[in-house]
Amino acid sequence: MKTKPENDTDLRIKVNRETARLPWVELEKHFAAGNVVFVAEGLDLVDVAVRISHDDKASIGAWMAAGQVAKVSDEQAQSWLAAGAALWAVVVSPFVLVQEDKRAAPPAVSPGKRTIH
């Protein structure tokens, strides 16, 4: 019987150990080959990698339809390059999944609210 993605603790541990924070410049060659996939902040990078490894078409399809998982656009790549961004990354061959560092993101400011200095 095949292990369900949410119960595959061995793969989850392996993926977690292989996840690293890398400068975008080290990922550009993979982007040029069309192999870099963006994972939105609200998703768990390790969970997405495990589900891709298990070919969980339902979850992947839903995330793609919602724009939460997608190939990195030229505009996003240029933005990361200009910012000298470092991203969390993990390989799920042939893809490199990337996610912005939540700690590095500037705080969100709601429209209409001001910060008093």
C-alpha positions as CSV (number, residue, x, y, z in Angstrom):
1,M,0.0,0.0,0.0
2,K,1.3,3.4,-1.0
3,T,1.9,6.0,1.8
4,K,-0.3,9.1,1.6
5,P,1.7,12.4,1.3
6,E,0.5,13.7,4.7
7,N,1.8,10.5,6.3
8,D,5.1,10.1,4.6
9,T,7.3,11.2,7.5
10,D,10.5,9.8,6.0
11,L,10.2,11.8,2.9
12,R,9.1,14.9,4.9
13,I,12.2,14.6,7.0
14,K,14.5,14.1,4.0
15,V,13.0,17.1,2.2
16,N,13.2,19.3,5.3
17,R,16.9,18.4,5.6
18,E,17.5,19.3,1.9
19,T,15.8,22.7,2.1
20,A,18.2,25.6,2.2
21,R,18.2,29.4,1.9
22,L,20.0,30.4,-1.3
23,P,20.7,33.7,-3.1
24,W,18.7,34.1,-6.3
25,V,21.9,34.4,-8.3
26,E,22.6,30.7,-7.5
27,L,19.2,29.7,-8.8
28,E,19.3,31.7,-12.1
29,K,20.7,28.8,-14.2
30,H,17.7,26.7,-13.1
31,F,15.3,29.5,-13.9
32,A,16.9,29.8,-17.4
33,A,16.2,26.1,-17.9
34,G,12.5,26.7,-16.9
35,N,12.7,24.6,-13.8
36,V,12.1,27.0,-11.0
37,V,8.6,26.9,-9.4
38,F,7.4,29.6,-6.9
39,V,5.5,28.5,-3.8
40,A,3.3,31.2,-2.2
41,E,3.9,32.3,1.4
42,G,0.8,30.8,2.7
43,L,1.9,27.2,1.8
44,D,4.4,25.0,3.5
45,L,7.3,24.5,1.2
46,V,8.1,21.1,2.5
47,D,4.5,20.0,2.2
48,V,4.3,21.2,-1.4
49,A,7.6,19.3,-2.2
50,V,6.3,16.1,-0.6
51,R,3.0,16.3,-2.6
52,I,4.8,16.9,-5.8
53,S,7.0,13.9,-5.1
54,H,3.8,11.9,-4.6
55,D,2.3,13.3,-7.8
56,D,-0.7,14.6,-5.7
57,K,-2.5,16.1,-8.8
58,A,-5.5,17.3,-6.8
59,S,-3.5,19.5,-4.4
60,I,-1.1,20.7,-7.1
61,G,-3.9,21.5,-9.5
62,A,-5.8,23.5,-6.8
63,W,-2.7,25.4,-5.8
64,M,-1.9,26.2,-9.5
65,A,-5.5,27.3,-10.1
66,A,-5.2,29.6,-7.1
67,G,-1.9,31.0,-8.3
68,Q,-0.1,29.6,-5.2
69,V,2.2,27.4,-7.2
70,A,3.6,28.6,-10.6
71,K,6.6,28.8,-12.7
72,V,8.6,31.9,-11.8
73,S,7.9,34.8,-14.2
74,D,10.6,36.9,-15.8
75,E,9.4,39.9,-13.8
76,Q,9.7,38.0,-10.5
77,A,13.2,36.8,-11.4
78,Q,14.3,40.3,-12.3
79,S,12.8,41.7,-9.0
80,W,14.7,39.0,-7.0
81,L,17.9,39.8,-8.8
82,A,17.6,43.5,-8.3
83,A,16.9,43.0,-4.6
84,G,19.7,40.5,-4.0
85,A,17.0,38.2,-2.7
86,A,17.7,34.9,-0.9
87,L,14.9,32.3,-1.1
88,W,14.1,29.0,0.6
89,A,14.7,26.3,-2.0
90,V,14.4,22.6,-2.3
91,V,14.8,20.3,-5.3
92,V,12.1,17.9,-6.5
93,S,13.6,16.8,-9.7
94,P,13.5,18.2,-12.3
95,F,12.1,21.3,-10.4
96,V,13.6,23.7,-7.9
97,L,10.8,24.9,-5.6
98,V,11.4,28.4,-4.1
99,Q,9.7,30.5,-1.5
100,E,10.4,34.0,-0.3
101,D,11.8,34.2,3.2
102,K,8.9,35.3,5.4
103,R,11.3,37.1,7.8
104,A,12.7,39.1,5.0
105,A,9.4,40.5,3.7
106,P,8.6,44.1,4.7
107,P,5.6,44.5,7.0
108,A,2.3,44.9,5.3
109,V,0.6,48.2,5.7
110,S,-3.2,48.3,5.3
111,P,-4.6,50.9,3.0
112,G,-5.7,54.0,4.9
113,K,-3.5,53.2,7.9
114,R,-0.5,55.3,8.7
115,T,2.5,54.7,10.8
116,I,3.3,57.5,13.2
117,H,7.0,58.2,13.8
